[in-house]
Amino acid sequence: MANKDILKNRYKRIYNQLQDLLPQTNNRIARLATVAAILHFKMPQFSWTGFYILCGGELIVGPYQGPLACQVLDKKKGVCWAGIERKKTIIVPDVHKYPDHIACDSRTNSEIVVSLFNKDNQVWGVLDIDSRQFETFSDIDKEWLEKIVALIEQ
């Protein structure tokens, strides 16, 4: 139980920090970069933290922190595309068991993808976070990451 409280408190501090930082600009790319950097460096279990953005029917890498990313994700494959198509957060405890998983980094073992919505409630991208540990992500991560990405469009 203590670990859950520590995780919730860490997310709460990150959320509060982003509430102060993100209104400093309306530039979406700057906001994405800020979110990726803060999450990546304050959550040691995250091995890759970043965004994929829908652009001309393709998912193109956006601001991120971590090892080299796939620049364009194969259409309609993998967890990120599932997040786009299902319009919801997807938690994958073991990416090696996920059909059509796209392995940009072979060291990744678990993943969470959070859909990004504009003010018209249309999906325009995803927050993608990888971990080298199995079963890293929980409903706590889902809850707080959804709150955090909602700040991007405010």
Backbone torsions as a table, in degrees:
resi	resn	phi	psi	omega
1	MET	NA	-35.6	-178.7
2	ALA	-62.6	-38.7	179.6
3	ASN	-63.2	-36.7	177.8
4	LYS	-65.4	-40.6	178.5
5	ASP	-65.5	-40.2	178.1
6	ILE	-62.1	-44.4	-179.9
7	LEU	-63.2	-45.7	179.1
8	LYS	-61.1	-43.5	-179.5
9	ASN	-65.4	-38.3	178.2
10	ARG	-64.2	-45.6	177.9
11	TYR	-61.9	-39.9	-179.7
12	LYS	-61.7	-42.1	178.3
13	ARG	-64.8	-42.0	178.2
14	ILE	-62.8	-45.6	179.9
15	TYR	-59.2	-46.8	179.5
16	ASN	-62.4	-39.8	178.3
17	GLN	-64.2	-43.1	179.7
18	LEU	-68.4	-32.3	175.7
19	GLN	-59.6	-34.0	178.7
20	ASP	-80.1	-37.3	-173.6
21	LEU	-81.3	-44.1	-170.9
22	LEU	-63.7	-34.7	178.5
23	PRO	-67.1	-6.0	-179.7
24	GLN	-69.4	-16.5	176.7
25	THR	-149.4	152.2	173.2
26	ASN	-95.3	-1.2	-177.5
27	ASN	-72.7	118.5	-175.8
28	ARG	-62.1	-42.1	-178.7
29	ILE	-62.6	-42.5	177.8
30	ALA	-62.3	-39.7	178.9
31	ARG	-65.8	-44.2	178.5
32	LEU	-61.3	-44.3	-179.6
33	ALA	-61.9	-40.8	179.9
34	THR	-65.1	-45.3	179.4
35	VAL	-61.9	-46.8	-178.7
36	ALA	-60.2	-45.0	-177.9
37	ALA	-64.9	-47.1	-177.5
38	ILE	-65.0	-47.1	179.8
39	LEU	-61.3	-44.8	-175.4
40	HIS	-63.4	-42.0	-174.8
41	PHE	-88.0	-12.8	178.2
42	LYS	-103.3	-5.7	179.8
43	MET	-122.7	90.9	-172.2
44	PRO	-62.5	-18.4	179.1
45	GLN	-79.5	-7.6	179.6
46	PHE	-87.0	123.5	178.7
47	SER	-97.8	-24.4	175.4
48	TRP	-145.7	130.8	-176.5
49	THR	-137.6	117.5	-179.6
50	GLY	-175.2	-168.8	-172.5
51	PHE	-125.2	145.4	167.0
52	TYR	-118.2	133.6	-172.3
53	ILE	-118.7	134.0	174.8
54	LEU	-69.5	126.9	-178.9
55	CYS	-147.9	109.7	-180.0
56	GLY	59.9	35.2	179.1
57	GLY	82.0	4.1	177.7
58	GLU	-116.2	155.4	173.2
59	LEU	-99.5	111.4	-175.1
60	ILE	-109.2	139.6	179.6
61	VAL	-63.2	139.9	175.1
62	GLY	-113.9	-156.8	178.9
63	PRO	-57.5	137.1	179.2
64	TYR	-155.1	167.5	175.0
65	GLN	-130.6	136.5	178.5
66	GLY	127.0	-166.4	-179.2
67	PRO	-63.3	166.8	179.9
68	LEU	-50.5	136.2	-176.9
69	ALA	-103.3	160.4	167.8
70	CYS	-67.8	130.5	-177.8
71	GLN	-74.5	-40.5	178.5
72	VAL	-131.5	128.8	-179.6
73	LEU	-88.7	138.4	177.3
74	ASP	-52.3	135.0	-176.4
75	LYS	-60.5	134.5	171.8
76	LYS	61.2	23.8	177.1
77	LYS	-124.8	152.0	171.5
78	GLY	84.1	177.5	-173.9
79	VAL	-71.3	-38.6	-178.8
80	CYS	-63.7	-44.8	177.5
81	TRP	-64.5	-35.8	177.0
82	ALA	-61.4	-40.1	177.0
83	GLY	-62.2	-37.2	177.8
84	ILE	-67.7	-50.2	-174.1
85	GLU	-70.8	-39.0	-178.1
86	ARG	-85.5	-15.9	179.6
87	LYS	56.8	44.4	177.9
88	LYS	-157.5	167.3	178.9
89	THR	-73.1	138.7	179.5
90	ILE	-125.9	127.3	176.5
91	ILE	-108.9	128.0	179.2
92	VAL	-120.3	106.1	-178.4
93	PRO	-66.1	-31.5	-179.3
94	ASP	-141.8	103.2	-175.9
95	VAL	-65.4	-21.7	-178.8
96	HIS	-70.7	-15.7	178.1
97	LYS	-101.1	-0.5	-177.9
98	TYR	-87.6	125.5	-179.6
99	PRO	-61.4	135.8	177.4
100	ASP	61.2	26.5	177.5
101	HIS	-60.3	136.2	177.2
102	ILE	-97.3	114.5	-175.6
103	ALA	-96.0	87.4	175.0
104	CYS	-71.9	-30.0	177.1
105	ASP	-133.9	113.3	-175.3
106	SER	-64.7	-13.0	179.4
107	ARG	-82.1	-9.4	-179.7
108	THR	-70.5	135.1	178.9
109	ASN	-121.4	-25.1	176.0
110	SER	-142.1	162.9	-171.4
111	GLU	-156.0	151.0	169.0
112	ILE	-132.8	138.3	177.5
113	VAL	-126.4	127.5	-178.5
114	VAL	-116.8	123.0	-179.8
115	SER	-70.1	143.1	178.2
116	LEU	-106.2	129.8	-177.8
117	PHE	-117.1	140.7	173.2
118	ASN	-84.9	-175.7	-176.9
119	LYS	-67.5	-17.3	176.4
120	ASP	-93.8	11.4	178.7
121	ASN	64.1	30.5	175.2
122	GLN	-102.3	139.9	179.4
123	VAL	-75.9	130.9	179.3
124	TRP	-123.5	-2.2	179.5
125	GLY	172.6	-172.4	178.5
126	VAL	-141.8	150.7	164.5
127	LEU	-90.6	126.2	-178.5
128	ASP	-119.5	125.5	179.0
129	ILE	-129.6	130.0	178.5
130	ASP	-111.7	157.1	174.2
131	SER	-139.0	148.1	176.6
132	ARG	-81.7	-10.7	177.5
133	GLN	-92.6	151.9	172.4
134	PHE	-79.6	151.2	173.8
135	GLU	52.6	42.5	-178.7
136	THR	-73.4	-36.9	-166.5
137	PHE	-100.9	143.5	-175.9
138	SER	-133.9	-176.7	175.7
139	ASP	-63.3	-25.3	176.4
140	ILE	-65.1	-46.4	177.3
141	ASP	-60.8	-46.3	-179.9
142	LYS	-55.7	-51.2	-178.0
143	GLU	-58.0	-50.4	-174.7
144	TRP	-75.2	-36.4	178.3
145	LEU	-67.6	-35.2	174.9
146	GLU	-64.3	-39.5	176.6
147	LYS	-64.9	-40.4	-177.6
148	ILE	-66.7	-45.6	-178.8
149	VAL	-68.6	-25.6	176.7
150	ALA	-63.3	-28.6	178.7
151	LEU	-65.6	-26.0	-176.1
152	ILE	-61.9	-38.1	-176.4
153	GLU	-93.3	-1.5	-178.8
154	GLN	-76.1	NA	NA
